[in-house]
């Protein structure tokens, strides 16, 4: 993976941010992050190599630029999640989660089961709860995935949420399904290869779609099967 900072410098950079935002006397160094950082960057490389955009996956390989917000958002979540899997101190995990909220207004706990392959674009105001996620998941700004009475949605492979959309409650969202801008789903299922949107009168429409919105971002086959 092509890094804008060497691994050790990236770890130190993140530790300095954490110490600046949370001056509670429990200062961190780059070495505190390195066990999770190595794993996180390997996972991030695997994720980004499925992306279409050369900003993520160019002819010379995958890229992480610490000054490109969408990259850094993804890096912070993978770092927090990787450290969580290693049983890291909860204070450190909480700081990484909070740092992502402070920098990007992105709300996703470090132990949420996001898939191995996903992308968040312009993630301000996006909240991703502890749903079941399939690979090739995409969410834009202002999206919400949450529970109703403790029951979360289940998302198939290649699900994409456009800006200001939401999925709440025990919804079953099929493979290759898309949710359009400003469309809210509450305890509503969407079949495979369908798009959900609101018409001009605000009525919810769910209809077959020839192409998943996720295919805009990933090399993934989400085309409807031939009948």
GICORRA-V486360 format. One record per pair of residues at least 12 apart in sequence whose C-alpha atoms are under 6 Angstrom apart, sorted by the first residue. I is the first residue (numbers start at 1). J is the second residue. D is the distance in Angstrom with one decimal. If there is no record, write none. Layout:
i: (I;I)
j: (J;J)
d: (D;D)
This chain:
i: (1;1;1;2;2;3;4;11;12;15;15;15;36;36;36;37;40;40;40;47;49;50;51;51;52;52;70;80;80;80;81;81;104;105;105;106;106;106;106;107;108;108;112;114;115;115;115;117;117;118;118;118;119;120;120;120;121;122;122;123;123;124;125;125;126;126;126;126;127;128;128;129;129;131;131;131;132;132;133;134;134;134;135;136;136;137;137;137;138;139;139;140;140;141;142;142;143;143;143;144;145;145;145;146;147;147;148;151;151;152;152;153;153;153;154;155;156;156;156;157;158;158;158;159;159;159;160;160;160;161;162;162;163;164;164;165;165;165;165;166;166;167;168;169;169;170;171;171;171;172;173;173;174;174;174;175;176;176;176;176;177;177;177;177;178;178;179;179;180;183;183;193;193;193;194;194;194;195;195;211)
j: (45;62;63;62;63;64;65;30;30;28;29;30;79;82;83;79;78;79;82;117;62;218;217;218;217;218;121;93;96;110;110;111;124;124;125;123;124;125;126;127;127;128;130;133;133;134;135;135;136;136;137;138;138;138;139;140;140;140;141;140;141;141;141;142;141;142;143;144;144;144;145;145;146;152;153;154;154;155;155;155;156;157;157;157;158;158;159;160;160;160;161;162;163;163;163;164;164;165;166;166;166;167;168;168;168;169;169;169;170;169;170;169;170;171;172;173;173;174;175;175;175;176;214;176;177;178;178;213;214;179;180;181;181;181;182;181;182;183;184;184;185;185;186;186;187;187;187;188;189;189;189;190;190;191;192;192;192;193;212;222;192;193;194;195;195;213;195;196;197;197;198;208;209;224;207;208;209;207;209;223)
d: (5.9;5.1;5.8;6.0;4.7;5.1;5.0;4.4;4.1;5.6;5.5;5.6;5.8;5.3;4.8;5.7;5.1;5.0;5.8;4.6;5.9;5.9;5.9;4.7;5.5;5.3;5.9;5.7;5.9;5.3;4.7;5.8;5.5;4.7;5.3;5.8;5.6;5.9;5.3;4.6;5.9;5.2;5.1;5.9;5.9;5.9;5.2;5.0;5.2;5.0;4.6;5.7;5.0;5.9;5.1;5.8;4.8;5.9;5.1;5.8;4.5;5.2;6.0;4.4;5.5;4.5;4.5;5.8;4.8;5.8;4.9;5.4;5.1;5.0;5.3;6.0;4.7;5.9;4.9;5.7;4.8;4.3;5.0;6.0;4.6;5.3;5.1;5.7;4.5;5.9;4.8;5.5;5.0;5.1;5.7;4.4;4.9;5.0;5.5;4.6;5.7;4.9;5.8;4.8;5.5;4.6;4.4;5.5;5.3;4.9;4.9;5.6;4.5;4.5;5.1;4.8;6.0;4.9;4.4;4.7;5.8;4.6;5.5;5.3;5.0;5.7;4.9;5.9;5.3;4.9;5.1;4.9;4.9;5.7;4.7;5.5;4.7;4.7;5.5;4.6;6.0;4.8;4.9;6.0;5.0;5.4;4.9;5.2;4.9;4.7;5.7;4.8;5.9;4.8;4.0;4.7;5.8;4.7;5.1;5.0;5.7;4.8;4.9;5.6;4.7;6.0;5.8;4.9;5.0;5.5;5.9;6.0;5.6;5.9;5.3;4.2;4.9;5.6;5.8;5.8)
